[in-house]
Amino acid sequence: MNKKRFAFRSILIFVIAQAAWFSLLGLWIYRYISSHIILSKVDDSLSAQIMSKGANIFTLVFGCVLFIAVSMGMSLIFRNLTVQYKLTKLYDDFLANVTHELRTPLASIQLHLETLKGRNIPLPKQKKFIDMMLKDANRLKRLIDSILEIAGLEQKKAVYQCKVFNADAVIKGLVEEARIQFKLPEEAVHIEGHADCEFVINKDAFKILIDNLIDNAVKYTKNQLRIRVVLKCTRKKLIIEFADNGIGIAPKDLKKIFKKFHRISHPDVPNVKGTGLGLYWAKEIVKYHGGKIRAVSQANGAMFRIELPVYYVSKKHYLNRLLKSKKRMKF
Amino acid sequence: MSSDSKFSGSKILLVEDEETLASGLEYNLTEEGYAVTWAENGKKALELFQAQVFDMIILDIMLPYIGGFELARKIREESPHMPILMLTARTKVKDRVKGLEIGADDYLTKPFHLEELLARIRVILRRKQWYQSSSETVPVYRFGNNEVNFKNLSCRAGKKQIRLTYQEAMVLKYLIDHKGKIVSRKELLEKVWDMSPEVETRTVDNFIMRLRKYFEPDSSDPVYFKSIRGAGYMFVNNY
């Protein structure tokens, strides 16, 4: 409520200030023209002494330029404030989401521990409870890791230990791992094509990338999920296309979805939980490995296209640097 | 764990989308003797609520399809007496106030202690029983031009017809039961909501304001719901 009031007040002050500037400018022009008309009617001999045309016009034009400059300056300041306001709102939403994502698994762990402590539970049930707690602990770990690793990537402090891998085997393996992890049936994920080339990656980071894309597909698909992964190698690039049959991405959101904290809301899948970090993290990981990721608009569902450089020992300096990089953060 | 056999068999609708938490809650509530039905999203919860009879609802707020606040509102429209306990990770005061004003009987934040949750469930069920038996003995109460039916929550205020929410009726009932005595905000929070007073006394003020709006001839100069400066509120009926 206070934020809305603050935004409204800022807009109001801006509009009033602009109106004031332009009224003053109008008044000034009016004054100049009316004075000019009066003075032009005065006797020629006098007008020559009173009016120095060049100086007056210069003052008027210079004044107008100054006014426009001030007005533009104010508009820029206002635009920056609006951006800051939006960022603060995104950050607030992120904090609320992270708090929720931290508290919920913690509540579950506490509940199961208190249950184990307070009740006589048969052994098979105890094991089930321990599995639940481990699942929640993993969820907490993933969330904490995501925040720390993204911070590391942003500050360029993160250094993944990279190796040369066969793209086909690694990607197909990681997609299958993720399918099992997300409890998706075999027919839900379909891989097409071959990527018979080598690329330089950190396998853990790449797993996060694949997991995030699948997590995204699961969250934003209303009907039975179908994921299609297409692999292709050109002379210089490895191309991975990752498509789902979910709600898709509106053209206006194609770039925004990779921004930090940005989240899509859609009436078909309301109240989707998350932190708004998943795709941002995916983008940072791809960028770190010297590649590009973009979302593509398509008729049904969302499609992500990832391009990564193929490994050439002699030519790709960036990939060689990745291979030589020393471990600074543990990934 | 202590259980109250009086409420054994009470039907609870558990609305929670987190599978692990829901499964732990379901186990514990079943062990306490309650009959639990689990709904993993707001849409399913509403369908179950409309199809079956429950004694109370445990409701998360951040739910898929229909959020907890909206669901509570829909439930209140259909069943003003249904006790609702909100169990959520949203800890902000404004969320608590919103939840309580929509008509939640209690609001517990995650993570929580199992004993506390079970105790609160018992209090809610006990309070529901108190309200039911007490509204059966005195179902209709009249003051001034107002008439309140505590059974169906319908009221007549002069020529106006109003329907109270369950919480409004509870506050009114408590004040009427303590007619002529000062009732502090703290007492109302503890007795009506079973909440610690540091939660938010503003909630109580909002409810009193609503009662004044419904029943007072002039809400700015109240004759029935008087404010006692620094002490609380007093219900007066000398008319």
Interface residues (C-beta under 8 A of the other chain):
Chain A: A96 T99 H100 R103 T104 P105 L106 A107 S108 I109 Q110 L111 H112 E114 T115 G118 R119 K125 F129 M132 M133 K135 D136 V269 P270 N271 V272 K273
Chain B: M1 E18 T20 L21 S23 G24 L25 Y27 N28 E31 G42 M62 L63 P64 Y65 I66 G67 A89 R90 T91 T109 K110 P111 F112 H113 L114 E115
